[in-house]
Amino acid sequence: MRILIVDDERPARDKLHRMLASEPGITAIEEARDGVEALECLPTFAPDVLLLDIQMPEITGLDVAASLPSPAPLVVFVTAYDEYAIRAFDANAIDYLLKPYDQPRLQRALQRVRDRMAQQHPTAEAPLPAVTQLLVPERGGTRVVKVDQIQWIETADNYIILHTADGEPLMRQTLAGLLDKLGPGFIRCHRRAGVQLGWIASIANLDKGDGEIILRNGTRVPLSRQFRAEVEAHLAAG
């Protein structure tokens, strides 16, 4: 079991790390100081479980839970505040560990995690859900971008641009990685662009099999012949 501890307070992380070190079946433990660092850590560390504080600067633990990629790690909230319990379980938390906790209480939470992991058998008939929002770090804060507001995506050097009605925030992310995270509602249409299928109004023909996707708001998105057949197949199936 790989565990990521997410808490903005160093003593809280240290205590949890020490307690986890004595538990069987834990193969790796990593720490993150806030929600942004936690989300950045996910692709490389690939935790099975997040032990996640709720009240943190910039991004709350609840926002982190709503922004996890698919397949998402299991979440146990670890917090000093009991008023978030209902919202935590609405976010599909496995457990709600209230500070101060002791070793037996932590062990019960870990057992719930083990039980859930044993029950998980994803199949092609039961796809895992995609994320519903993205957290985009910006100067002076973090922007929450709802996935259903993203019309199309394009690359810009080492960044991608999220085209929405409310602006065009930049993320440091690969196009392929983001499209995989966003799920089947999005598709690649060009080596430098992807689009949300629900925003497509029509396709205009260009030379040599290339085209342009025309969105419902009139925006034109490049469509290369390499990806055209797949885009049209998804539109016909939908």
C-alpha positions as CSV (number, residue, x, y, z in Angstrom):
1,M,0.0,0.0,0.0
2,R,1.4,3.4,-1.1
3,I,0.3,6.3,1.1
4,L,0.5,10.1,0.5
5,I,0.2,12.3,3.6
6,V,-1.2,15.7,2.8
7,D,-1.1,18.3,5.6
8,D,0.2,21.9,5.8
9,E,1.5,21.4,9.3
10,R,4.9,19.6,9.7
11,P,4.2,18.1,13.2
12,A,1.0,16.6,12.0
13,R,2.8,15.0,9.0
14,D,5.6,13.7,11.3
15,K,3.2,12.1,13.7
16,L,1.2,10.3,11.0
17,H,4.4,9.2,9.3
18,R,5.7,7.7,12.6
19,M,2.5,5.9,13.2
20,L,2.3,4.5,9.7
21,A,5.8,3.2,9.9
22,S,4.8,0.5,12.4
23,E,1.8,-0.8,10.3
24,P,2.1,-3.9,8.1
25,G,1.6,-3.8,4.4
26,I,2.7,-0.2,3.7
27,T,5.3,-0.2,1.0
28,A,5.9,3.5,0.6
29,I,5.0,6.8,2.3
30,E,5.4,10.3,0.8
31,E,4.4,13.7,2.1
32,A,2.9,16.8,0.5
33,R,2.7,20.2,2.2
34,D,-0.5,21.4,0.5
35,G,-3.1,20.5,-2.1
36,V,-1.1,21.8,-5.1
37,E,2.0,19.8,-4.1
38,A,-0.2,16.7,-3.6
39,L,-1.7,16.9,-7.1
40,E,1.7,17.4,-8.6
41,C,3.0,14.4,-6.7
42,L,0.3,12.0,-7.9
43,P,1.6,11.0,-11.4
44,T,5.1,10.2,-10.1
45,F,4.3,8.6,-6.7
46,A,1.0,6.9,-7.7
47,P,-0.4,6.5,-4.2
48,D,-3.1,4.0,-3.3
49,V,-4.4,6.2,-0.5
50,L,-4.4,9.9,0.4
51,L,-4.4,10.8,4.1
52,L,-5.8,14.3,3.5
53,D,-6.2,17.3,5.8
54,I,-9.2,19.5,5.0
55,Q,-8.2,23.0,6.0
56,M,-5.1,24.0,4.0
57,P,-4.0,27.3,2.4
58,E,-5.1,28.0,-1.2
59,I,-6.8,24.6,-1.8
60,T,-8.9,22.7,0.7
61,G,-8.7,18.9,1.0
62,L,-12.3,18.7,-0.3
63,D,-11.1,20.5,-3.5
64,V,-8.2,18.1,-3.8
65,A,-10.6,15.1,-3.5
66,A,-12.8,16.6,-6.3
67,S,-9.8,17.0,-8.5
68,L,-8.2,13.6,-8.4
69,P,-7.5,11.9,-11.7
70,S,-8.9,8.6,-12.7
71,P,-8.3,6.0,-11.4
72,A,-8.3,7.9,-8.1
73,P,-6.6,6.9,-4.9
74,L,-8.7,6.2,-1.9
75,V,-9.2,9.1,0.5
76,V,-9.2,9.2,4.3
77,F,-9.7,12.7,5.6
78,V,-7.5,13.6,8.7
79,T,-8.7,16.8,10.3
80,A,-9.3,18.6,13.6
81,Y,-12.8,19.8,12.5
82,D,-15.8,17.5,12.8
83,E,-18.2,19.9,10.8
84,Y,-16.9,18.7,7.5
85,A,-17.8,15.0,8.0
86,I,-20.9,15.0,5.8
87,R,-19.2,16.8,2.9
88,A,-16.3,14.4,3.3
89,F,-18.4,11.3,2.9
90,D,-20.2,13.0,0.0
91,A,-16.8,13.1,-1.6
92,N,-16.6,9.3,-1.3
93,A,-14.1,9.3,1.6
94,I,-13.3,5.9,3.1
95,D,-13.0,7.3,6.6
96,Y,-12.9,10.6,8.6
97,L,-10.0,10.6,11.1
98,L,-10.6,13.3,13.7
99,K,-7.5,14.8,15.4
100,P,-6.2,13.9,18.0
101,Y,-6.4,10.2,17.1
102,D,-4.5,7.2,18.4
103,Q,-2.9,4.1,16.9
104,P,-6.0,1.9,17.2
105,R,-8.2,4.5,15.5
106,L,-5.7,4.8,12.7
107,Q,-5.6,1.0,12.4
108,R,-9.4,0.9,11.9
109,A,-9.1,3.5,9.1
110,L,-6.4,1.4,7.4
111,Q,-8.4,-1.7,7.7
112,R,-11.3,0.0,5.9
113,V,-8.9,1.0,3.2
114,R,-7.7,-2.6,2.8
115,D,-11.3,-3.9,2.7
116,R,-12.2,-1.4,-0.1
117,M,-9.0,-2.2,-2.1
118,A,-9.9,-5.9,-1.9
119,Q,-13.4,-5.1,-3.3
120,Q,-12.2,-3.1,-6.2
121,H,-12.2,-4.9,-9.5
122,P,-12.7,-2.4,-12.3
123,T,-14.0,-3.7,-15.6
124,A,-14.6,-2.4,-19.0
125,E,-18.3,-2.4,-18.3
126,A,-17.8,-0.2,-15.3
127,P,-15.5,2.7,-16.3
128,L,-14.0,4.8,-13.6
129,P,-15.3,8.4,-13.4
130,A,-13.2,11.3,-14.8
131,V,-12.4,14.4,-12.7
132,T,-15.0,17.1,-12.4
133,Q,-12.7,20.1,-11.9
134,L,-9.0,21.1,-12.3
135,L,-6.9,23.2,-9.9
136,V,-4.8,25.6,-11.9
137,P,-2.0,27.5,-9.9
138,E,-1.8,31.2,-10.8
139,R,0.1,34.1,-9.5
140,G,-1.4,34.9,-6.0
141,G,-3.7,31.9,-5.8
142,T,-5.3,28.9,-7.5
143,R,-8.1,28.9,-10.0
144,V,-10.8,26.1,-10.0
145,V,-11.8,25.2,-13.5
146,K,-14.9,23.1,-13.9
147,V,-14.3,20.4,-16.6
148,D,-17.7,20.9,-18.2
149,Q,-16.7,24.6,-18.9
150,I,-13.6,23.6,-20.9
151,Q,-14.5,24.0,-24.6
152,W,-11.2,23.0,-26.1
153,I,-7.5,22.6,-25.3
154,E,-4.3,23.5,-27.1
155,T,-0.6,23.2,-26.4
156,A,1.7,26.2,-25.9
157,D,5.4,25.1,-25.5
158,N,5.5,23.2,-22.2
159,Y,2.0,24.3,-21.2
160,I,-1.6,23.8,-22.3
161,I,-4.2,26.4,-22.6
162,L,-7.7,25.6,-21.3
163,H,-10.2,27.6,-23.4
164,T,-13.3,28.4,-21.4
165,A,-16.0,31.1,-21.5
166,D,-14.3,32.7,-18.4
167,G,-10.8,32.8,-19.6
168,E,-7.8,30.8,-20.9
169,P,-5.7,29.6,-17.9
170,L,-2.5,27.8,-18.5
171,M,-1.4,24.5,-17.0
172,R,1.9,22.8,-16.9
173,Q,0.7,19.4,-18.3
174,T,1.0,17.3,-21.5
175,L,-2.0,17.3,-23.8
176,A,-2.1,13.5,-23.8
177,G,-2.0,13.3,-20.0
178,L,-4.7,15.8,-19.5
179,L,-7.1,14.2,-22.1
180,D,-6.6,10.9,-20.4
181,K,-7.5,12.5,-17.0
182,L,-10.6,14.3,-18.4
183,G,-12.1,11.1,-19.7
184,P,-14.2,10.1,-22.7
185,G,-16.0,13.4,-23.1
186,F,-12.8,14.9,-24.6
187,I,-10.9,13.7,-27.7
188,R,-7.7,14.7,-29.5
189,C,-8.4,16.4,-32.8
190,H,-4.9,17.6,-33.7
191,R,-1.3,17.1,-32.5
192,R,-1.7,20.4,-30.7
193,A,-5.4,20.4,-29.8
194,G,-8.2,18.5,-28.1
195,V,-11.9,19.3,-27.8
196,Q,-14.9,18.5,-25.7
197,L,-17.3,16.4,-27.8
198,G,-20.4,18.1,-26.4
199,W,-19.2,21.5,-27.7
200,I,-18.9,20.4,-31.4
201,A,-21.5,22.0,-33.7
202,S,-20.1,20.9,-37.1
203,I,-17.0,20.1,-39.1
204,A,-15.8,22.1,-42.0
205,N,-13.7,20.5,-44.8
206,L,-10.2,21.8,-45.7
207,D,-7.7,20.5,-48.3
208,K,-6.1,17.1,-48.2
209,G,-8.5,15.6,-45.6
210,D,-7.9,18.2,-42.9
211,G,-10.7,20.2,-41.4
212,E,-11.9,22.5,-38.7
213,I,-14.2,21.8,-35.8
214,I,-16.7,24.5,-35.4
215,L,-17.9,24.9,-31.8
216,R,-21.3,26.0,-30.6
217,N,-20.0,29.5,-30.0
218,G,-18.4,29.8,-33.5
219,T,-14.8,29.1,-32.4
220,R,-12.8,27.1,-35.0
221,V,-10.5,24.4,-33.8
222,P,-8.0,22.6,-36.0
223,L,-8.8,19.1,-37.1
224,S,-6.1,17.0,-38.8
225,R,-6.8,14.1,-41.0
226,Q,-4.8,11.9,-38.6
227,F,-7.6,12.3,-36.0
228,R,-10.6,13.1,-38.1
229,A,-12.0,9.5,-38.5
230,E,-11.9,9.0,-34.7
231,V,-13.6,12.3,-34.0
232,E,-16.4,11.6,-36.5
233,A,-16.8,8.0,-35.1
234,H,-17.3,9.4,-31.6
235,L,-19.8,12.0,-32.9
236,A,-21.8,9.3,-34.8
237,A,-21.8,7.1,-31.7
238,G,-22.9,9.9,-29.4
